Amino acid sequence: MVGRKKEVKELNNLCESKASSLVAIYGRRRIGKTYLVNYMFKEHRKECLFFEFTGASDSRFEVQLKNFIEQVYEWFRVEPVKEIEDWTDAFIFLKRTIDAEVEKRDHKEKVIIFIDELPWVDPSEKKGFLSALGYFWNTYCESRKNVLMILCGSNASWIKNKVLEDAEGPLHNRITKKLPMFPFDLQETKEYLTKERNFDIGEKLATDLYMIFGGVAKYLSYLDPNKSINDNIDSLFFTVDGLMYNEYDKVFNSLFVDKRSPHRKVVDLICQKRSGYTQVEISKELGETGGKLNPVIEELLQCGFIQGTTKYGFKSRDTKYVISDPYVLFHHKWIKELSKNDISKFSSGYWRSQIQTQTYAIWRGFSFESVIISNMNLYLKARGMSGTTAKYGYWNTDAKASGEIGAQIDMVVDYGNSQYDIVECKYYKDLFEISKKYKEELENKLLMFRRYGLRNKKSAELRLVFVTSEGVKANSHYHSLNIESIEIEDLIS
């Protein structure tokens, strides 16, 4: 199974535990939460007794309850002997059904109770689902010692507020293990495409696809290996019935049920500026108070939509939030302003025509920088620094004295031992060539950072690191700057 080794190991360990466990698995829509659980208990550990119930979006209590009863029948072929009127009745029915099945089989392995899309079952908590679930866990599951209950959902804010952090809730301090799930990194994305989807592609094309889909497994599964990459993009995004055309709306509707919440407004704003916004700037632009923005930003961070980058040498209040989800950037650049009427008029090959434009080249350069920020684990590995506790952020300064020139550094990596990387990301179709003018800009960055960022710390070691698509041309300017060059192949290999 690509990219989920840690999660598989954690679930295996819980299966071997001599106590019952309550696990929360959460992450954005389409990330592979349900696939992980199904892989574990329908393929890998089929000896476990398994029950699955999935909440239905925007469905009445009566429908949810009926679905629950039907799922008990599907898994155990048992009908209730009396009418089930509420969630307390439903869990009593489940308890008795499981006990009977365990006795019939003389079952010795774990009993898995998987409740998927938990936030959809009773989002307003008016029908007592969580209370009944909490009582079921406390009085039945925990005492049996052989139950693994898995609570899962795409609405990260609901899971966080109602399950993980509600001090007065029925599941307070009951969670045994939290398993947040994140997109694949760049290396895992290529592995998935080549091993699971049978694409014959290299590192650069895998990176191009990562810039569009991110590392979201379900999105990547839509790609047809029998089509060209450009034809795939056209059919998925630029046709009115394409599987990805309305995905952006679905992502926010599934994650953040409260339509009044400013999550989407925050993301839309941050997309407008490459360097990102501080929380103070976001508050000013949107007219939202800091108290309301704090949980919103935290939830967007947890879901992997945004990432905080702090100015070197400054406090966290100077943190700028940038988009770290490549799919979000792609949507805002290429899809957001298109209506259905626009798309219906496109002829085949629309995307192929766009990749020849300067607009595309600029977007890809910006997106590549976001890819590197999202894959710092691979960057550190390529630098031979795996396992190192490194901090990274941006830095800038205005000219402070006569003859000086201000400097902007998009990425500074601080290894905590007076060693610093000044990182430049360049995505070109050929070798990147350093001109005389650009060499002077780089020398000024190093000079100003040492003078004002490091306050002339003489022992500090500064290294210019170029992360590129094709490498850097070894001309005289390159040799004079003592550059460390990292190519995409170094990140993915």
C-alpha positions as a printed Julia matrix, in Angstrom:
493×3 Matrix{Float64}:
   0.0     0.0     0.0
   1.6     3.26   -1.17
   2.26    6.02    1.31
   0.34    4.76    4.36
   2.92    2.6     6.1
   2.73    4.56    9.36
  -1.07    4.34    9.55
  -1.06    0.62    8.7
   1.52   -0.02   11.43
  -0.52    1.94   13.99
  -3.71    0.0    13.19
  -1.83   -3.29   13.3
  -0.46   -2.41   16.73
  -3.96   -1.62   17.99
  -5.18   -4.96   16.66
  -2.51   -6.66   18.76
  -3.36   -4.66   21.89
  -4.99   -6.51   24.78
  -7.28   -3.54   25.42
 -10.07   -1.93   23.43
  -9.13    1.18   21.45
 -11.01    4.21   20.15
  -9.35    5.77   17.1
 -10.11    9.01   15.25
  -9.05    9.1    11.59
  -9.54   12.47    9.93
  -8.39   14.41    6.92
  -9.7    16.2     3.89
 -12.13   14.7     1.38
 -10.71   12.08   -0.99
  -7.5    11.59    0.98
  -7.97    7.82    1.38
  -9.37    7.39    4.91
 -12.04    4.84    3.96
  -9.65    3.07    1.6
  -7.14    2.64    4.43
  -9.7     1.03    6.76
 -11.11   -1.2     4.03
  -7.61   -2.3     3.05
  -6.8    -3.17    6.64
  -9.91   -5.15    7.53
 -11.3    -6.43    4.23
  -7.94   -7.52    2.81
  -5.08   -7.43    5.31
  -6.77   -8.53    8.57
  -9.84  -10.4     7.4
  -9.8   -12.51   10.55
 -11.29   -9.55   12.47
 -15.05   -9.26   12.9
 -15.99   -6.12   10.97
 -18.96   -3.75   11.03
 -19.19   -0.54    8.99
 -21.74    2.28    9.07
 -21.44    5.42    6.96
 -23.32    8.65    7.65
 -25.3    10.07    4.74
 -24.84   13.71    3.79
 -27.84   16.02    4.35
 -30.14   13.17    5.39
 -32.88   13.15    8.01
 -32.6    11.26   11.3
 -35.06    8.63   10.08
 -32.91    7.91    7.02
 -29.7     7.69    9.06
 -31.33    5.29   11.55
 -32.77    3.13    8.78
 -29.35    2.99    7.11
 -27.77    1.89   10.4
 -30.25   -0.97   10.84
 -29.76   -2.01    7.23
 -25.98   -2.07    7.71
 -26.34   -4.36   10.72
 -28.34   -6.69    8.49
 -25.79   -6.45    5.67
 -22.91   -7.49    7.95
 -24.65   -9.97   10.26
 -27.96  -10.93    8.56
 -29.88  -10.01   11.7
 -33.19   -8.1    11.89
 -34.28   -6.21   15.02
 -36.9    -8.02   17.08
 -38.55   -4.74   18.07
 -38.84   -1.27   16.57
 -35.68    0.87   16.79
 -36.8     4.38   17.72
 -33.58    6.22   18.62
 -29.8     5.87   18.69
 -29.81    4.29   22.14
 -32.0     1.5    20.78
 -29.73    1.23   17.73
 -26.59    0.67   19.79
 -28.33   -1.84   22.06
 -29.3    -3.74   18.89
 -25.69   -3.57   17.63
 -24.31   -4.73   21.0
 -26.56   -7.77   21.16
 -25.91   -8.62   17.52
 -22.13   -8.51   18.0
 -22.3   -10.62   21.17
 -24.37  -13.25   19.38
 -21.98  -13.31   16.41
 -18.91  -13.61   18.64
 -20.49  -16.51   20.53
 -21.62  -18.24   17.33
 -18.15  -18.04   15.78
 -16.25  -18.47   19.02
 -14.45  -15.36   17.76
 -11.08  -14.58   19.41
  -9.8   -11.71   17.26
 -10.62   -8.02   17.38
 -14.11   -6.68   16.73
 -13.86   -3.66   14.41
 -16.63   -1.05   14.54
 -16.05    1.49   11.77
 -18.24    4.61   11.74
 -17.44    6.56    8.6
 -18.42   10.18    7.9
 -19.35   10.57   11.56
 -20.11   14.33   11.25
 -22.93   13.62    8.77
 -24.86   11.3    11.1
 -26.11   13.96   13.54
 -24.3    17.22   12.73
 -26.37   19.41   15.06
 -26.4    16.75   17.83
 -30.18   17.1    18.22
 -30.84   13.37   17.93
 -28.34   12.19   20.55
 -26.04   10.12   18.35
 -22.8    11.13   20.09
 -24.32   10.62   23.54
 -25.5     7.14   22.59
 -22.14    6.37   21.01
 -20.29    7.54   24.12
 -22.45    5.38   26.37
 -21.98    2.4    24.04
 -18.21    2.86   24.18
 -18.03    3.36   27.95
 -20.34    0.53   29.0
 -19.73   -2.05   26.29
 -16.67   -1.58   24.06
 -14.13   -0.55   26.68
 -15.05   -3.36   29.08
 -14.9    -6.08   26.38
 -11.15   -5.46   25.81
 -11.35   -6.73   22.21
 -13.03   -3.83   20.37
 -11.35   -1.42   17.96
 -13.76    1.4    17.18
 -12.73    3.73   14.35
 -14.39    7.13   13.97
 -13.76    8.77   10.64
 -14.78   11.97    8.87
 -13.84   14.58    6.31
 -15.24   17.49    8.33
 -12.04   18.11   10.28
 -13.47   21.01   12.27
 -16.43   18.91   13.5
 -14.17   16.01   14.5
 -11.85   18.41   16.31
 -14.58   20.32   18.14
 -16.97   17.47   18.99
 -14.68   14.47   19.41
 -11.11   15.52   20.11
 -11.42   18.71   22.15
 -14.91   18.98   23.65
 -14.21   18.82   27.4
 -17.91   18.32   28.15
 -18.6    15.87   25.32
 -19.39   12.16   25.74
 -16.08   11.13   24.15
 -13.85   13.46   26.2
 -10.5    11.76   26.96
 -11.72    8.52   25.38
  -9.69    8.67   22.16
  -6.8     6.18   22.25
  -5.12    7.21   19.0
  -5.42   10.13   16.59
  -4.57    9.36   12.97
  -4.62   12.53   10.87
  -4.16   11.72    7.19
  -2.35   13.97    4.76
  -1.78   13.93    1.0
   1.03   11.88   -0.52
   4.37   13.64   -0.8
   6.03   14.01   -4.21
   7.88   10.71   -3.95
   4.76    8.8    -2.91
   2.81   10.42   -5.74
   5.22    9.09   -8.36
   5.2     5.67   -6.69
   1.39    5.6    -6.77
   1.2     6.66  -10.42
   3.77    4.13  -11.6
   2.97    1.15   -9.36
  -0.78    1.48   -8.78
  -1.88    3.29  -11.95
   0.69    1.83  -14.37
   1.89    5.16  -15.77
   5.28    5.16  -17.45
   6.44    8.62  -16.4
   9.57   10.26  -15.09
  10.14   12.56  -12.12
   9.41   15.79  -13.98
   6.04   14.68  -15.32
   5.13   13.34  -11.88
   5.91   16.81  -10.51
   3.73   18.42  -13.19
   0.83   16.23  -12.07
   1.54   16.97   -8.41
   1.19   20.68   -9.21
  -2.34   19.99  -10.43
  -3.69   17.24   -8.16
  -1.43   17.53   -5.14
  -0.94   14.19   -3.43
  -4.66   13.38   -3.13
  -4.97    9.69   -3.94
  -8.55    9.78   -5.24
  -7.79   12.61   -7.66
  -4.77   10.74   -8.98
  -6.9     7.61   -9.43
  -9.03    9.48  -11.98
  -6.07    9.58  -14.38
  -6.4     7.13  -17.25
  -3.05    5.56  -18.25
  -4.47    4.91  -21.73
  -4.76    8.66  -22.38
  -2.07   11.3   -22.68
  -1.58   13.52  -19.63
  -2.94   16.57  -21.46
  -6.05   14.68  -22.6
  -6.59   13.57  -18.99
  -6.45   17.15  -17.74
  -8.85   18.32  -20.44
 -11.44   15.63  -19.72
 -11.24   15.95  -15.93
 -11.22   19.74  -15.55
 -12.28   21.4   -18.79
 -15.52   19.6   -19.63
 -18.78   20.34  -17.81
 -19.15   16.7   -16.8
 -15.5    16.31  -15.8
 -14.94   14.56  -12.46
 -12.87   17.48  -11.14
 -14.91   20.41  -12.46
 -17.03   20.9    -9.29
 -14.6    19.32   -6.84
 -13.52   22.58   -5.21
 -17.06   23.34   -4.01
 -17.48   19.79   -2.75
 -14.24   20.0    -0.75
 -15.37   23.01    1.24
 -18.94   21.78    1.65
 -17.72   18.49    3.1
 -15.06   19.98    5.37
 -16.81   22.99    6.77
 -20.56   22.5     7.09
 -21.28   25.99    8.44
 -21.66   28.03    5.24
 -21.16   31.23    7.23
 -17.65   30.23    8.27
 -14.88   32.22    6.56
 -12.68   29.22    5.64
 -13.22   29.62    1.93
 -12.81   33.4     2.07
  -9.47   32.98    3.84
  -8.22   30.53    1.19
  -9.47   32.73   -1.66
  -7.64   35.71   -0.18
  -4.34   33.92    0.4
  -4.4    32.64   -3.19
  -4.17   36.23   -4.39
  -0.63   36.87   -3.13
   2.36   34.63   -3.64
   4.08   35.76   -0.45
   0.94   35.14    1.63
  -0.75   37.13    4.4
  -0.27   37.46    8.15
  -3.29   36.91   10.38
  -3.48   40.63   11.04
  -3.6    41.28    7.29
  -6.26   38.59    6.8
  -8.36   40.1     9.59
  -8.11   43.55    8.01
  -8.89   42.35    4.48
 -11.91   40.24    5.47
 -13.2    42.32    8.38
 -13.08   39.32   10.71
 -11.94   39.44   14.34
  -8.84   37.59   15.44
 -10.92   35.44   17.79
 -13.0    34.13   14.9
  -9.99   33.65   12.62
  -7.86   31.65   15.09
  -9.83   28.37   14.78
 -10.32   28.87   11.05
  -6.6    29.19   10.39
  -5.86   26.25   12.69
  -8.34   24.05   10.83
  -6.98   25.08    7.41
  -3.49   24.22    8.67
  -4.69   20.82    9.92
  -6.32   20.06    6.57
  -3.15   20.97    4.69
  -4.67   23.82    2.67
  -2.31   26.44    4.06
   1.07   26.52    5.72
   2.64   29.07    8.01
   6.05   30.51    7.22
   7.66   32.83    9.77
  10.18   35.55    9.0
  13.62   34.46   10.17
  14.48   36.04   13.52
  10.94   37.23   14.2
   8.1    36.01   16.41
   5.1    33.93   15.36
   2.89   37.0    15.0
   4.85   37.73   11.82
   3.91   34.34   10.35
   2.66   34.56    6.79
   0.2    31.96    5.59
   0.67   30.63    2.1
  -1.24   28.02    0.09
   0.39   24.62    0.46
  -2.24   22.61   -1.44
  -1.29   22.48   -5.16
  -4.84   21.62   -6.25
  -6.16   24.8    -4.61
  -3.61   26.91   -6.5
  -4.46   25.15   -9.75
  -8.19   25.72   -9.28
  -7.75   29.42   -8.55
  -5.5    29.97  -11.52
  -7.26   27.92  -14.18
 -10.81   26.99  -13.12
 -12.26   29.58  -10.72
 -13.17   32.24  -13.27
 -14.6    29.85  -15.86
 -18.35   29.4   -16.13
 -20.07   26.32  -17.51
 -20.79   28.34  -20.65
 -17.08   29.06  -21.04
 -16.13   25.42  -20.65
 -18.89   24.15  -22.94
 -17.32   26.17  -25.77
 -13.83   24.69  -25.35
 -12.65   22.4   -28.08
 -10.54   19.34  -27.32
  -6.93   20.23  -26.63
  -7.7    23.33  -24.54
  -5.13   22.46  -21.86
  -2.51   21.63  -24.48
  -2.91   25.18  -25.85
  -2.52   26.7   -22.38
   0.78   24.99  -21.6
   2.4    26.89  -24.46
   1.68   30.28  -22.85
   3.8    32.53  -20.67
   0.96   32.53  -18.11
   1.44   28.8   -17.71
   5.2    29.18  -17.29
   4.73   31.8   -14.55
   2.12   29.69  -12.73
   4.32   26.6   -12.88
   7.26   28.52  -11.39
   5.1    29.75   -8.51
   3.55   26.32   -7.99
   6.96   24.64   -7.95
   8.0    26.77   -4.99
   4.82   25.67   -3.2
   5.67   22.03   -4.0
   9.08   22.38   -2.34
   7.57   24.0     0.77
   5.09   21.1     0.98
   7.88   18.53    0.61
  10.5    19.78    3.03
  11.08   16.22    4.21
  12.3    15.34    0.71
  14.38   18.52    0.51
  16.17   17.68    3.77
  16.74   14.13    2.57
  18.26   15.42   -0.69
  20.53   17.7     1.36
  21.65   14.74    3.46
  19.87   16.18    6.5
  17.13   13.57    7.11
  16.1    13.53   10.75
  17.45   17.04   11.31
  15.24   19.47   13.19
  15.3    22.34   10.74
  13.21   25.49   10.72
  12.39   27.35    7.57
  10.84   30.67    6.72
  11.22   33.81    4.66
  13.29   36.93    5.22
  13.45   40.43    3.79
  14.86   43.83    4.54
  14.8    47.31    3.1
  18.0    49.24    2.44
  19.14   50.73    5.72
  22.17   52.75    4.65
  23.43   54.65    1.66
  24.53   52.35   -1.15
  22.56   49.35    0.08
  19.9    47.48   -1.87
  17.0    45.75   -0.13
  16.75   41.98   -0.32
  14.0    39.34   -0.38
  14.65   35.66    0.4
  11.67   33.38   -0.15
  13.1    30.44    1.8
  15.72   30.29    4.54
  16.44   26.9     6.12
  17.96   27.13    9.59
  19.61   23.93   10.85
  20.17   25.35   14.32
  23.95   25.01   14.23
  24.9    28.27   12.49
  24.29   26.59    9.13
  21.76   28.15    6.77
  20.45   27.38    3.29
  19.32   30.25    1.08
  16.98   28.41   -1.28
  16.07   29.41   -4.84
  13.41   27.36   -6.69
  13.51   27.43  -10.51
  11.27   25.42  -12.81
  12.49   25.65  -16.41
  12.3    23.36  -19.41
  16.08   23.63  -19.84
  19.12   24.21  -17.65
  18.71   27.38  -15.62
  21.45   29.88  -16.42
  22.67   32.48  -13.92
  23.24   35.86  -15.57
  25.65   38.51  -14.34
  22.76   40.62  -13.05
  21.18   37.7   -11.21
  24.54   36.75   -9.72
  24.79   40.26   -8.26
  21.27   39.93   -6.81
  22.24   36.65   -5.14
  25.42   38.13   -3.71
  23.37   41.02   -2.29
  20.93   38.58   -0.66
  23.8    36.82    1.08
  25.39   40.1     2.13
  22.19   41.65    3.53
  21.1    38.46    5.28
  24.45   38.11    7.01
  24.5    41.81    7.9
  20.91   42.23    9.17
  19.42   38.75    9.47
  22.39   37.22   11.27
  23.71   40.53   12.6
  27.18   39.85   11.14
  27.54   36.49   12.86
  30.96   35.51   11.53
  30.72   31.82   12.36
  27.57   31.29   10.3
  27.82   29.18    7.16
  25.56   30.3     4.29
  24.91   27.99    1.35
  23.02   28.91   -1.8
  20.84   25.96   -2.8
  19.11   25.84   -6.17
  16.19   23.42   -6.49
  15.48   23.07  -10.19
  13.67   20.97  -12.77
  16.67   20.44  -15.07
  19.71   21.65  -13.15
  21.86   24.8   -13.28
  24.27   25.58  -16.09
  27.83   25.5   -14.78
  29.04   28.87  -16.11
  31.49   31.25  -14.43
  28.77   32.85  -12.3
  27.65   29.47  -11.02
  31.19   28.51  -10.0
  31.84   31.82   -8.27
  28.81   31.41   -5.95
  29.53   27.94   -4.5
  26.04   26.65   -5.26
  24.49   23.37   -4.11
  22.24   22.08   -6.91
  19.23   19.81   -6.28
  17.13   18.47   -9.13
  13.7    16.85   -9.05
  15.32   13.44   -9.42
  17.22   14.05   -6.17
  13.96   14.76   -4.35
  12.07   11.74   -5.64
  14.8     9.08   -5.79
